Amino acid sequence: MSRSRRTAPDINVTPLVDVVLVLLIIFMVVMPQMESGMPVDLPGLLHPDTKAKAETPFLLSLTATGALYLDKAPLAQDDLERVVAEMHAREPERQVVLKADRSVRYDDVRKVFARCQAAGLGGVSLQVGERHAPTGG
């Protein structure tokens, strides 16, 4: 009896590449949906602060239609002070960030600030997007 020659096994990486590409596509589709708060068109800022905060803040969103959301849950304007006071009592170190659509009048934004202050918050941060300096020609 003769012994057959052993050959090195061939590894087919095609299924592995297929799985990785499918996972990549899934993450590309899912990641934009994971943004917290309601989508609003933010005003821009030329030189944003790049320091990251340690804790995730409470996120208030004021849409172009004037609707108010806490994270992604609708919030009535009349309930704002009560809800913010309860949040602040539960987690006093956690910040509140306001995302307001650029088309909202600043007077309406200021009213939300004032109601948060009336609820006992020392301050509210305003989230803005990055704006690029105009190019001269």
N, CA, C and O atoms as a MOPAC input file, in Angstrom:
PM7 MOZYME 1SCF
protein

 N      0.82100 1    -1.17200 1     0.00000 1
 C      0.00000 1     0.00000 1     0.00000 1
 C      0.86600 1     1.23600 1     0.00000 1
 O      1.82700 1     1.35200 1     0.76100 1
 N      0.51400 1     2.13000 1    -0.84500 1
 C      1.27100 1     3.38400 1    -0.88100 1
 C      0.49900 1     4.45300 1    -0.13500 1
 O     -0.73100 1     4.49500 1    -0.12700 1
 N      1.25900 1     5.28700 1     0.47000 1
 C      0.61800 1     6.36800 1     1.21300 1
 C      0.33400 1     7.52500 1     0.27100 1
 O      1.14900 1     7.86700 1    -0.58600 1
 N     -0.81600 1     8.10900 1     0.44300 1
 C     -1.14600 1     9.25800 1    -0.39200 1
 C     -0.45600 1    10.49100 1     0.18500 1
 O     -0.22200 1    10.59000 1     1.39000 1
 N     -0.14600 1    11.39900 1    -0.68000 1
 C      0.53600 1    12.62100 1    -0.26400 1
 C     -0.46000 1    13.57400 1     0.37700 1
 O     -1.56400 1    13.77400 1    -0.12900 1
 N     -0.05500 1    14.15400 1     1.48900 1
 C     -0.90500 1    15.12300 1     2.15400 1
 C     -0.62300 1    16.49200 1     1.56800 1
 O      0.52500 1    16.87300 1     1.34100 1
 N     -1.69600 1    17.21700 1     1.33300 1
 C     -1.54200 1    18.57500 1     0.81500 1
 C     -2.08500 1    19.54100 1     1.85200 1
 O     -2.94600 1    19.19500 1     2.66100 1
 N     -1.57200 1    20.74500 1     1.81200 1
 C     -2.04200 1    21.77000 1     2.73000 1
 C     -3.49300 1    22.10200 1     2.39000 1
 O     -3.84600 1    22.21200 1     1.21500 1
 N     -4.33400 1    22.26100 1     3.41000 1
 C     -5.73800 1    22.56200 1     3.12000 1
 C     -5.88900 1    23.97400 1     2.54300 1
 O     -5.18600 1    24.90200 1     2.94200 1
 N     -6.80000 1    24.10800 1     1.61900 1
 C     -7.09800 1    25.41600 1     1.03800 1
 C     -8.19800 1    26.06600 1     1.87200 1
 O     -9.23100 1    25.45700 1     2.15000 1
 N     -7.95800 1    27.30400 1     2.26100 1
 C     -8.96400 1    28.03000 1     3.02400 1
 C     -9.67200 1    28.97800 1     2.06600 1
 O     -9.05100 1    29.81700 1     1.41300 1
 N    -10.96700 1    28.82200 1     2.00600 1
 C    -11.76800 1    29.68000 1     1.14200 1
 C    -12.23400 1    30.88400 1     1.97000 1
 O    -13.06600 1    30.72800 1     2.86400 1
 N    -11.70900 1    32.08300 1     1.68300 1
 C    -12.04400 1    33.26900 1     2.45900 1
 C    -13.23500 1    34.02800 1     1.88300 1
 O    -13.67000 1    35.02300 1     2.46300 1
 N    -13.75000 1    33.58800 1     0.78800 1
 C    -14.87600 1    34.29100 1     0.16700 1
 C    -16.09200 1    34.38900 1     1.09300 1
 O    -16.67100 1    35.47000 1     1.19800 1
 N    -16.50500 1    33.31800 1     1.76500 1
 C    -17.65200 1    33.46500 1     2.68200 1
 C    -17.36700 1    34.45900 1     3.82300 1
 O    -18.25800 1    35.20100 1     4.23600 1
 N    -16.14700 1    34.46900 1     4.31800 1
 C    -15.78700 1    35.41100 1     5.36800 1
 C    -15.89100 1    36.85000 1     4.86300 1
 O    -16.42100 1    37.71400 1     5.56100 1
 N    -15.39800 1    37.10700 1     3.67900 1
 C    -15.47200 1    38.44500 1     3.10100 1
 C    -16.92900 1    38.84000 1     2.87900 1
 O    -17.30200 1    39.98700 1     3.12700 1
 N    -17.74500 1    37.91800 1     2.42200 1
 C    -19.17100 1    38.19700 1     2.22100 1
 C    -19.84100 1    38.59900 1     3.52900 1
 O    -20.60500 1    39.56300 1     3.56500 1
 N    -19.56000 1    37.86900 1     4.60000 1
 C    -20.16400 1    38.17800 1     5.89900 1
 C    -19.70200 1    39.54800 1     6.38400 1
 O    -20.51300 1    40.33000 1     6.88100 1
 N    -18.42900 1    39.84600 1     6.25200 1
 C    -17.90300 1    41.13300 1     6.70300 1
 C    -18.52900 1    42.28300 1     5.90700 1
 O    -18.86400 1    43.31700 1     6.48600 1
 N    -18.68700 1    42.12400 1     4.61800 1
 C    -19.30300 1    43.17300 1     3.80500 1
 C    -20.77200 1    43.38000 1     4.17300 1
 O    -21.24500 1    44.51600 1     4.21000 1
 N    -21.48500 1    42.31200 1     4.44200 1
 C    -22.87700 1    42.43500 1     4.85600 1
 C    -22.96300 1    43.17000 1     6.19500 1
 O    -23.82100 1    44.03600 1     6.36600 1
 N    -22.08800 1    42.83400 1     7.14300 1
 C    -22.06700 1    43.53100 1     8.42800 1
 C    -21.72900 1    45.00900 1     8.25600 1
 O    -22.31200 1    45.86000 1     8.92900 1
 N    -20.80900 1    45.31500 1     7.37700 1
 C    -20.44800 1    46.70500 1     7.11500 1
 C    -21.64500 1    47.47800 1     6.57800 1
 O    -21.90400 1    48.60000 1     7.01300 1
 N    -22.36500 1    46.89600 1     5.65300 1
 C    -23.54800 1    47.55500 1     5.08900 1
 C    -24.61500 1    47.75100 1     6.16600 1
 O    -25.25100 1    48.80300 1     6.22800 1
 N    -24.80700 1    46.75200 1     7.00200 1
 C    -25.79600 1    46.87700 1     8.08100 1
 C    -25.41900 1    48.03000 1     9.00600 1
 O    -26.27900 1    48.83900 1     9.35600 1
 N    -24.15200 1    48.12300 1     9.40600 1
 C    -23.72800 1    49.21200 1    10.28800 1
 C    -23.84100 1    50.57000 1     9.60200 1
 O    -24.16000 1    51.56100 1    10.26000 1
 N    -23.59100 1    50.63800 1     8.31300 1
 C    -23.71400 1    51.90300 1     7.59800 1
 C    -25.16800 1    52.37200 1     7.56000 1
 O    -25.43000 1    53.57500 1     7.56000 1
 N    -26.09500 1    51.44900 1     7.52800 1
 C    -27.51100 1    51.80900 1     7.50300 1
 C    -28.01900 1    52.12900 1     8.90500 1
 O    -28.82900 1    53.04200 1     9.06600 1
 N    -27.56300 1    51.40200 1     9.92000 1
 C    -28.07900 1    51.53900 1    11.27800 1
 C    -27.48800 1    52.74700 1    12.00700 1
 O    -28.21000 1    53.40100 1    12.76000 1
 N    -26.23500 1    53.06300 1    11.82000 1
 C    -25.57600 1    54.11600 1    12.59800 1
 C    -26.25200 1    55.48500 1    12.47900 1
 O    -26.39400 1    56.15300 1    13.50400 1
 N    -26.67600 1    55.94400 1    11.30700 1
 C    -27.36500 1    57.24200 1    11.27700 1
 C    -28.67100 1    57.24700 1    12.06200 1
 O    -29.11100 1    58.30200 1    12.52000 1
 N    -29.29800 1    56.08100 1    12.22500 1
 C    -30.54300 1    55.99700 1    12.97100 1
 C    -30.31600 1    56.05900 1    14.47200 1
 O    -31.26400 1    56.25800 1    15.23200 1
 N    -29.06800 1    55.89300 1    14.91200 1
 C    -28.76200 1    55.85800 1    16.33200 1
 C    -28.50300 1    57.25100 1    16.90500 1
 O    -28.22700 1    57.37700 1    18.09800 1
 N    -28.58300 1    58.28200 1    16.09600 1
 C    -28.40000 1    59.64300 1    16.60700 1
 C    -29.51000 1    59.94600 1    17.59500 1
 O    -30.68500 1    59.69000 1    17.32800 1
 N    -29.12400 1    60.49600 1    18.74200 1
 C    -30.12900 1    60.75800 1    19.76000 1
 C    -30.85900 1    62.06000 1    19.47700 1
 O    -30.33800 1    62.94700 1    18.80100 1
 N    -32.05900 1    62.15900 1    19.99900 1
 C    -32.86900 1    63.35600 1    19.79000 1
 C    -33.54600 1    63.32700 1    18.44200 1
 O    -33.36800 1    62.40100 1    17.65000 1
 N    -34.31800 1    64.34800 1    18.20000 1
 C    -35.01700 1    64.46300 1    16.93100 1
 C    -34.11000 1    65.16500 1    15.93300 1
 O    -33.31300 1    66.01500 1    16.32700 1
 N    -34.21100 1    64.83000 1    14.64800 1
 C    -33.35700 1    65.49100 1    13.66400 1
 C    -33.77800 1    66.93800 1    13.45200 1
 O    -34.93400 1    67.21600 1    13.13200 1
 N    -32.84200 1    67.85000 1    13.62900 1
 C    -33.08600 1    69.26600 1    13.38500 1
 C    -31.90700 1    69.82100 1    12.59900 1
 O    -30.80500 1    69.27600 1    12.65200 1
 N    -32.13900 1    70.88700 1    11.88200 1
 C    -31.09900 1    71.55600 1    11.11600 1
 C    -30.42700 1    72.56500 1    12.04600 1
 O    -30.97800 1    73.63400 1    12.31100 1
 N    -29.23500 1    72.22500 1    12.54200 1
 C    -28.56000 1    73.04000 1    13.53400 1
 C    -27.88500 1    74.26000 1    12.91700 1
 O    -27.39200 1    74.19100 1    11.79100 1
 N    -27.85800 1    75.37500 1    13.64600 1
 C    -27.06400 1    76.50800 1    13.19100 1
 C    -25.58100 1    76.15300 1    13.30200 1
 O    -25.21100 1    75.25900 1    14.06300 1
 N    -24.74700 1    76.84000 1    12.55500 1
 C    -23.33900 1    76.49700 1    12.51000 1
 C    -22.47000 1    77.36100 1    13.40100 1
 O    -22.88800 1    78.42900 1    13.84900 1
 N    -21.26500 1    76.89500 1    13.65500 1
 C    -20.28200 1    77.58600 1    14.46800 1
 C    -18.93800 1    77.42700 1    13.77100 1
 O    -18.60500 1    76.33200 1    13.31700 1
 N    -18.16200 1    78.50300 1    13.67900 1
 C    -16.89100 1    78.43000 1    12.96000 1
 C    -15.82600 1    77.62700 1    13.69400 1
 O    -15.10000 1    76.86600 1    13.05500 1
 N    -15.70800 1    77.76600 1    15.00000 1
 C    -14.65600 1    77.09100 1    15.75500 1
 C    -15.27500 1    76.33600 1    16.93400 1
 O    -15.29000 1    76.84600 1    18.05500 1
 N    -15.79300 1    75.11000 1    16.68700 1
 C    -16.48000 1    74.38200 1    17.76500 1
 C    -15.51100 1    73.90100 1    18.83300 1
 O    -14.32800 1    73.68600 1    18.56500 1
 N    -16.03000 1    73.73200 1    20.05700 1
 C    -15.26000 1    73.18800 1    21.16800 1
 C    -15.18100 1    71.68100 1    20.98000 1
 O    -16.21200 1    71.01700 1    20.86800 1
 N    -13.97800 1    71.13700 1    20.94300 1
 C    -13.81600 1    69.70900 1    20.66500 1
 C    -13.69900 1    68.86500 1    21.92400 1
 O    -13.50000 1    67.65400 1    21.82900 1
 N    -13.81800 1    69.47400 1    23.10600 1
 C    -13.72500 1    68.71600 1    24.35600 1
 C    -14.97100 1    67.84600 1    24.50200 1
 O    -16.09600 1    68.32100 1    24.34900 1
 N    -14.75400 1    66.58700 1    24.79500 1
 C    -15.88300 1    65.65800 1    24.94100 1
 C    -16.31600 1    65.59700 1    26.40100 1
 O    -15.48000 1    65.63700 1    27.30400 1
 N    -17.59700 1    65.50100 1    26.62600 1
 C    -18.14900 1    65.38400 1    27.97100 1
 C    -18.18000 1    63.90700 1    28.35600 1
 O    -18.37600 1    63.04100 1    27.50300 1
 N    -17.98800 1    63.62800 1    29.63200 1
 C    -17.93500 1    62.25000 1    30.10100 1
 C    -19.31400 1    61.58900 1    30.09700 1
 O    -19.44400 1    60.44200 1    29.66800 1
 N    -20.33400 1    62.29000 1    30.56300 1
 C    -21.66800 1    61.71000 1    30.64300 1
 C    -22.51900 1    62.14600 1    29.45500 1
 O    -22.34200 1    63.23400 1    28.90600 1
 N    -23.42500 1    61.28800 1    29.08000 1
 C    -24.36200 1    61.64400 1    28.02900 1
 C    -25.39800 1    62.60400 1    28.60700 1
 O    -26.04800 1    62.27400 1    29.60000 1
 N    -25.56700 1    63.77500 1    28.01600 1
 C    -26.51000 1    64.74700 1    28.57900 1
 C    -27.95100 1    64.40100 1    28.21200 1
 O    -28.21100 1    63.61400 1    27.30200 1
 N    -28.88500 1    65.01700 1    28.95300 1
 C    -30.27900 1    64.98300 1    28.52900 1
 C    -30.36100 1    65.85700 1    27.28800 1
 O    -29.72500 1    66.90900 1    27.23400 1
 N    -31.11700 1    65.44800 1    26.31000 1
 C    -31.17200 1    66.17300 1    25.05500 1
 C    -32.58500 1    66.68800 1    24.80300 1
 O    -33.51400 1    65.90300 1    24.61400 1
 N    -32.74000 1    67.99800 1    24.80000 1
 C    -34.00700 1    68.63900 1    24.43600 1
 C    -33.89600 1    69.05300 1    22.97500 1
 O    -32.90900 1    69.67700 1    22.58600 1
 N    -34.87900 1    68.72100 1    22.17300 1
 C    -34.88300 1    69.10800 1    20.76100 1
 C    -36.09000 1    69.99200 1    20.49200 1
 O    -37.21500 1    69.65200 1    20.85700 1
 N    -35.84900 1    71.12500 1    19.85200 1
 C    -36.90800 1    72.04600 1    19.44800 1
 C    -36.91900 1    72.06000 1    17.92800 1
 O    -35.99500 1    72.57800 1    17.30100 1
 N    -37.96900 1    71.49000 1    17.33400 1
 C    -38.01600 1    71.33900 1    15.89200 1
 C    -38.49700 1    72.61600 1    15.21200 1
 O    -38.91700 1    73.56500 1    15.87400 1
 N    -38.43000 1    72.62500 1    13.89300 1
 C    -38.84900 1    73.79100 1    13.11400 1
 C    -40.32900 1    74.10300 1    13.31100 1
 O    -40.74700 1    75.25100 1    13.16200 1
 N    -41.11300 1    73.09900 1    13.64000 1
 C    -42.54900 1    73.30900 1    13.85600 1
 C    -42.85500 1    73.78500 1    15.26900 1
 O    -44.00500 1    74.09400 1    15.58200 1
 N    -41.83400 1    73.84900 1    16.13100 1
 C    -42.04300 1    74.29000 1    17.50500 1
 C    -42.30700 1    73.14700 1    18.46700 1
 O    -42.55900 1    73.38100 1    19.64800 1
 N    -42.25200 1    71.90900 1    17.98000 1
 C    -42.46700 1    70.75000 1    18.85000 1
 C    -41.23100 1    70.53200 1    19.71300 1
 O    -40.10400 1    70.74900 1    19.26800 1
 N    -41.45000 1    70.10600 1    20.93900 1
 C    -40.37200 1    69.90100 1    21.89400 1
 C    -40.26900 1    68.41600 1    22.20500 1
 O    -41.28500 1    67.75000 1    22.40700 1
 N    -39.04000 1    67.88900 1    22.24400 1
 C    -38.79800 1    66.47600 1    22.51900 1
 C    -37.72100 1    66.35300 1    23.58400 1
 O    -36.75900 1    67.12100 1    23.59800 1
 N    -37.88400 1    65.39400 1    24.46400 1
 C    -36.84500 1    65.01800 1    25.41400 1
 C    -36.27400 1    63.71500 1    24.90300 1
 O    -36.95700 1    62.69100 1    24.88900 1
 N    -35.02000 1    63.75200 1    24.48300 1
 C    -34.40300 1    62.68500 1    23.71500 1
 C    -35.27800 1    62.47700 1    22.47300 1
 O    -35.27200 1    63.34000 1    21.59500 1
 N    -36.02400 1    61.38500 1    22.35800 1
 C    -36.90600 1    61.24100 1    21.19300 1
 C    -38.37800 1    61.17900 1    21.59300 1
 O    -39.24600 1    60.91300 1    20.76200 1
 N    -38.64700 1    61.42500 1    22.86900 1
 C    -40.02700 1    61.37600 1    23.36300 1
 C    -40.64600 1    62.76600 1    23.29600 1
 O    -40.03000 1    63.73200 1    23.74700 1
 N    -41.85900 1    62.89100 1    22.74000 1
 C    -42.51400 1    64.20400 1    22.69200 1
 C    -42.73500 1    64.74800 1    24.09900 1
 O    -43.01400 1    63.99400 1    25.03100 1
 N    -42.60800 1    66.05900 1    24.24000 1
 C    -42.75800 1    66.71100 1    25.53500 1
 C    -43.58500 1    67.96900 1    25.33300 1
 O    -43.24200 1    68.82100 1    24.51400 1
 N    -44.67300 1    68.08300 1    26.08100 1
 C    -45.52500 1    69.26900 1    25.98500 1
 C    -44.81000 1    70.45000 1    26.63300 1
 O    -44.12200 1    70.28700 1    27.64000 1
 N    -44.97200 1    71.63400 1    26.05700 1
 C    -44.34200 1    72.84400 1    26.59800 1
 C    -44.73900 1    73.05900 1    28.05500 1
 O    -43.92100 1    73.50600 1    28.85900 1
 N    -46.00300 1    72.74000 1    28.40800 1
 C    -46.49100 1    72.93900 1    29.76700 1
 C    -45.82800 1    71.99600 1    30.77200 1
 O    -45.76800 1    72.30700 1    31.96200 1
 N    -45.32900 1    70.84500 1    30.30600 1
 C    -44.69900 1    69.86400 1    31.19000 1
 C    -43.19300 1    70.05600 1    31.31000 1
 O    -42.54400 1    69.35700 1    32.08800 1
 N    -42.63100 1    70.98400 1    30.55800 1
 C    -41.17800 1    71.13500 1    30.48800 1
 C    -40.55500 1    71.36800 1    31.86400 1
 O    -39.62300 1    70.65800 1    32.24000 1
 N    -41.04600 1    72.33800 1    32.61300 1
 C    -40.44200 1    72.67000 1    33.91100 1
 C    -40.51400 1    71.49000 1    34.87500 1
 O    -39.53200 1    71.17400 1    35.54600 1
 N    -41.66700 1    70.84400 1    34.94600 1
 C    -41.83300 1    69.72100 1    35.86700 1
 C    -40.89000 1    68.57400 1    35.51500 1
 O    -40.22500 1    68.02600 1    36.39500 1
 N    -40.82600 1    68.20600 1    34.23300 1
 C    -39.99200 1    67.08500 1    33.80000 1
 C    -38.51100 1    67.39800 1    34.01300 1
 O    -37.75600 1    66.54200 1    34.47500 1
 N    -38.09300 1    68.61900 1    33.67900 1
 C    -36.68400 1    68.99500 1    33.85500 1
 C    -36.32800 1    69.00800 1    35.33900 1
 O    -35.23500 1    68.58000 1    35.71200 1
 N    -37.22300 1    69.48700 1    36.18300 1
 C    -36.96200 1    69.49200 1    37.63000 1
 C    -36.81600 1    68.06600 1    38.15500 1
 O    -35.94200 1    67.79800 1    38.97900 1
 N    -37.65700 1    67.15700 1    37.69000 1
 C    -37.55800 1    65.75600 1    38.10500 1
 C    -36.24700 1    65.13900 1    37.64000 1
 O    -35.59400 1    64.42000 1    38.39600 1
 N    -35.85700 1    65.42000 1    36.39000 1
 C    -34.59500 1    64.89200 1    35.86700 1
 C    -33.42600 1    65.41900 1    36.68600 1
 O    -32.52400 1    64.66900 1    37.05900 1
 N    -33.45600 1    66.70800 1    36.95700 1
 C    -32.35900 1    67.33400 1    37.70100 1
 C    -32.28200 1    66.79600 1    39.13000 1
 O    -31.18700 1    66.65700 1    39.67400 1
 N    -33.42400 1    66.49200 1    39.74600 1
 C    -33.42700 1    65.92600 1    41.09000 1
 C    -32.84600 1    64.51200 1    41.09800 1
 O    -32.13700 1    64.13100 1    42.02900 1
 N    -33.15000 1    63.73600 1    40.05300 1
 C    -32.63200 1    62.36600 1    39.94800 1
 C    -31.14000 1    62.34300 1    39.67400 1
 O    -30.39600 1    61.59300 1    40.30800 1
 N    -30.69900 1    63.17200 1    38.72000 1
 C    -29.29900 1    63.17500 1    38.29500 1
 C    -28.79000 1    64.61500 1    38.20700 1
 O    -28.74000 1    65.18000 1    37.11500 1
 N    -28.41400 1    65.21500 1    39.33600 1
 C    -28.03300 1    66.63000 1    39.34000 1
 C    -26.74500 1    66.94600 1    38.57400 1
 O    -26.53500 1    68.09300 1    38.17800 1
 N    -25.88900 1    65.96100 1    38.36000 1
 C    -24.62700 1    66.20500 1    37.65000 1
 C    -24.78100 1    66.13500 1    36.12700 1
 O    -23.91500 1    66.60600 1    35.39100 1
 N    -25.86000 1    65.56000 1    35.67100 1
 C    -26.05400 1    65.37800 1    34.23600 1
 C    -26.52200 1    66.67600 1    33.59300 1
 O    -27.43100 1    67.33200 1    34.10000 1
 N    -25.90700 1    67.04200 1    32.48800 1
 C    -26.21700 1    68.28900 1    31.80800 1
 C    -27.43700 1    68.16200 1    30.90900 1
 O    -27.87700 1    67.06100 1    30.57800 1
 N    -27.97000 1    69.30800 1    30.52500 1
 C    -29.06000 1    69.37100 1    29.55100 1
 C    -28.53300 1    70.13400 1    28.34000 1
 O    -27.95600 1    71.21300 1    28.47100 1
 N    -28.74100 1    69.55600 1    27.17000 1
 C    -28.31900 1    70.17700 1    25.91200 1
 C    -29.56500 1    70.43300 1    25.08100 1
 O    -30.42400 1    69.56300 1    24.94000 1
 N    -29.65200 1    71.64400 1    24.53000 1
 C    -30.78700 1    72.01900 1    23.68700 1
 C    -30.34400 1    72.05400 1    22.23400 1
 O    -29.40400 1    72.76100 1    21.87000 1
 N    -31.04000 1    71.27400 1    21.40800 1
 C    -30.85200 1    71.29200 1    19.95400 1
 C    -32.05000 1    72.01300 1    19.38600 1
 O    -33.17700 1    71.53600 1    19.51200 1
 N    -31.82800 1    73.15800 1    18.76000 1
 C    -32.94100 1    73.90200 1    18.17100 1
 C    -32.68700 1    74.07200 1    16.67500 1
 O    -31.57600 1    74.39500 1    16.25300 1
 N    -33.71700 1    73.85300 1    15.89700 1
 C    -33.60800 1    74.02300 1    14.45200 1
 C    -33.24800 1    75.47100 1    14.14500 1
 O    -33.69000 1    76.39000 1    14.83600 1
 N    -32.44400 1    75.66700 1    13.10300 1
 C    -31.99500 1    77.02100 1    12.76200 1
 C    -33.13300 1    77.93900 1    12.35000 1
 O    -32.98300 1    79.16000 1    12.39200 1
 N    -34.26400 1    77.37800 1    11.95400 1
 C    -35.39000 1    78.21700 1    11.53300 1
 C    -36.25200 1    78.68200 1    12.71000 1
 O    -37.13800 1    79.51700 1    12.52900 1
 N    -36.00400 1    78.15400 1    13.90900 1
 C    -36.76500 1    78.55700 1    15.08700 1
 C    -36.28000 1    79.93600 1    15.53600 1
 O    -35.07800 1    80.20000 1    15.57400 1
 N    -37.23100 1    80.80900 1    15.87400 1
 C    -36.86400 1    82.14200 1    16.35900 1
 C    -36.11400 1    82.01800 1    17.67700 1
 O    -36.43900 1    81.17100 1    18.50900 1
 N    -35.10500 1    82.87100 1    17.86300 1
 C    -34.31600 1    82.78800 1    19.07800 1
 C    -35.17100 1    83.09100 1    20.30900 1
 O    -34.87400 1    82.60200 1    21.39900 1
 N    -36.21000 1    83.87500 1    20.15200 1
 C    -37.10800 1    84.16000 1    21.26500 1
 C    -37.71600 1    82.86400 1    21.80900 1
 O    -37.84100 1    82.69700 1    23.02200 1
 N    -38.09100 1    81.95300 1    20.91500 1
 C    -38.63900 1    80.66900 1    21.34600 1
 C    -37.57500 1    79.82300 1    22.04600 1
 O    -37.86600 1    79.12900 1    23.02000 1
 N    -36.34300 1    79.88700 1    21.54200 1
 C    -35.23700 1    79.15600 1    22.17100 1
 C    -34.98500 1    79.72400 1    23.56500 1
 O    -34.78000 1    78.97400 1    24.52000 1
 N    -35.00100 1    81.03500 1    23.67500 1
 C    -34.76500 1    81.69600 1    24.95900 1
 C    -35.85400 1    81.33800 1    25.98200 1
 O    -35.57300 1    81.22500 1    27.17500 1
 N    -37.08400 1    81.16200 1    25.51500 1
 C    -38.16000 1    80.75600 1    26.41900 1
 C    -37.89800 1    79.36600 1    27.00500 1
 O    -38.17900 1    79.11800 1    28.17800 1
 N    -37.35700 1    78.46000 1    26.18100 1
 C    -37.01700 1    77.12300 1    26.68100 1
 C    -35.89500 1    77.23700 1    27.71000 1
 O    -35.93600 1    76.58200 1    28.75100 1
 N    -34.87900 1    78.07900 1    27.41500 1
 C    -33.80700 1    78.31800 1    28.39200 1
 C    -34.39200 1    78.80800 1    29.71200 1
 O    -34.04700 1    78.29400 1    30.77600 1
 N    -35.27600 1    79.79700 1    29.64500 1
 C    -35.84900 1    80.40200 1    30.85700 1
 C    -36.64700 1    79.38000 1    31.66200 1
 O    -36.59300 1    79.37600 1    32.89200 1
 N    -37.38200 1    78.52000 1    30.97400 1
 C    -38.17900 1    77.51200 1    31.68300 1
 C    -37.28600 1    76.47200 1    32.34600 1
 O    -37.61600 1    75.95500 1    33.41300 1
 N    -36.15000 1    76.16400 1    31.71300 1
 C    -35.20000 1    75.23200 1    32.33200 1
 C    -34.55700 1    75.86800 1    33.56200 1
 O    -34.34800 1    75.19400 1    34.57100 1
 N    -34.24300 1    77.15400 1    33.48400 1
 C    -33.70000 1    77.85400 1    34.64500 1
 C    -34.73100 1    77.90800 1    35.77000 1
 O    -34.38400 1    77.74100 1    36.93900 1
 N    -35.97700 1    78.13600 1    35.42600 1
 C    -37.03700 1    78.17400 1    36.43500 1
 C    -37.20800 1    76.81300 1    37.11400 1
 O    -37.66600 1    76.73600 1    38.25400 1
 N    -36.83500 1    75.74100 1    36.40500 1
 C    -36.92400 1    74.39500 1    36.97100 1
 C    -35.75800 1    74.08200 1    37.90400 1
 O    -35.75300 1    73.03900 1    38.55800 1
 N    -34.76400 1    74.98200 1    37.97200 1
 C    -33.65900 1    74.77700 1    38.90200 1
 C    -32.32200 1    74.47600 1    38.26500 1
 O    -31.33700 1    74.27500 1    38.97600 1
 N    -32.25800 1    74.43900 1    36.93200 1
 C    -30.97500 1    74.18800 1    36.27800 1
 C    -30.13000 1    75.45700 1    36.29500 1
 O    -30.64500 1    76.56100 1    36.11700 1
 N    -28.82700 1    75.28500 1    36.51000 1
 C    -27.92600 1    76.42200 1    36.47900 1
 C    -27.65700 1    76.90700 1    35.06900 1
 O    -27.35600 1    78.08200 1    34.86400 1
 N    -27.76100 1    76.02600 1    34.10500 1
 C    -27.50900 1    76.40300 1    32.72500 1
 C    -27.89000 1    75.29000 1    31.77300 1
 O    -28.02600 1    74.13100 1    32.16200 1
 N    -28.05600 1    75.66100 1    30.54200 1
 C    -28.39300 1    74.71800 1    29.47600 1
 C    -27.41500 1    74.98400 1    28.34000 1
 O    -27.19700 1    76.13300 1    27.95600 1
 N    -26.83200 1    73.92500 1    27.80800 1
 C    -25.92200 1    74.07800 1    26.67400 1
 C    -26.72400 1    74.09000 1    25.38700 1
 O    -27.76400 1    73.43900 1    25.29200 1
 N    -26.24600 1    74.82600 1    24.39900 1
 C    -26.89900 1    74.89300 1    23.09500 1
 C    -26.02900 1    74.15100 1    22.09700 1
 O    -24.86500 1    74.50200 1    21.90400 1
 N    -26.58400 1    73.12800 1    21.46200 1
 C    -25.82800 1    72.35100 1    20.48900 1
 C    -25.89500 1    73.03700 1    19.13700 1
 O    -26.96200 1    73.45400 1    18.68700 1
 N    -24.74200 1    73.14800 1    18.49800 1
 C    -24.67100 1    73.73600 1    17.16600 1
 C    -23.85800 1    72.81000 1    16.27200 1
 O    -23.09200 1    71.97600 1    16.75700 1
 N    -24.03100 1    72.96300 1    14.97400 1
 C    -23.23300 1    72.21600 1    14.01700 1
 C    -22.01400 1    73.01700 1    13.63100 1
 O    -21.87800 1    74.17400 1    14.02900 1
 N    -21.13300 1    72.42200 1    12.86700 1
 C    -19.93600 1    73.12200 1    12.43100 1
 C    -20.23300 1    73.89300 1    11.15500 1
 O    -20.79900 1    73.34700 1    10.20800 1
 N    -19.85100 1    75.15200 1    11.13300 1
 C    -20.04400 1    75.99800 1     9.95900 1
 C    -18.67100 1    76.27900 1     9.38300 1
 O    -17.70700 1    76.47700 1    10.12300 1
 N    -18.58500 1    76.29500 1     8.08700 1
 C    -17.31600 1    76.55700 1     7.42900 1
 C    -17.26200 1    78.00600 1     6.99000 1
 O    -18.26600 1    78.57200 1     6.55700 1
 N    -16.09100 1    78.60100 1     7.10300 1
 C    -15.91800 1    79.99100 1     6.70500 1
 C    -16.16600 1    80.11500 1     5.20400 1
 O    -15.75100 1    79.24900 1     4.43400 1
 N    -16.83400 1    81.17700 1     4.78700 1
 C    -17.08400 1    81.34200 1     3.35000 1
 C    -15.77600 1    81.55300 1     2.60500 1
 O    -14.85700 1    82.21400 1     3.08900 1
 N    -15.72000 1    80.98300 1     1.43400 1
 C    -14.51600 1    81.14100 1     0.62000 1
 C    -14.68800 1    82.37100 1    -0.25800 1
 O    -15.68300 1    82.51900 1    -0.96800 1
 N    -13.71400 1    83.22800 1    -0.19300 1
 C    -13.76200 1    84.46700 1    -0.99500 1
 C    -13.30700 1    84.21000 1    -2.41000 1
 O    -12.55000 1    83.27300 1    -2.66100 1
 N    -13.74900 1    85.01500 1    -3.32000 1
 C    -13.38600 1    84.75300 1    -4.70100 1
 C    -12.98600 1    85.96100 1    -5.43600 1
 O    -12.65300 1    85.88300 1    -6.61800 1

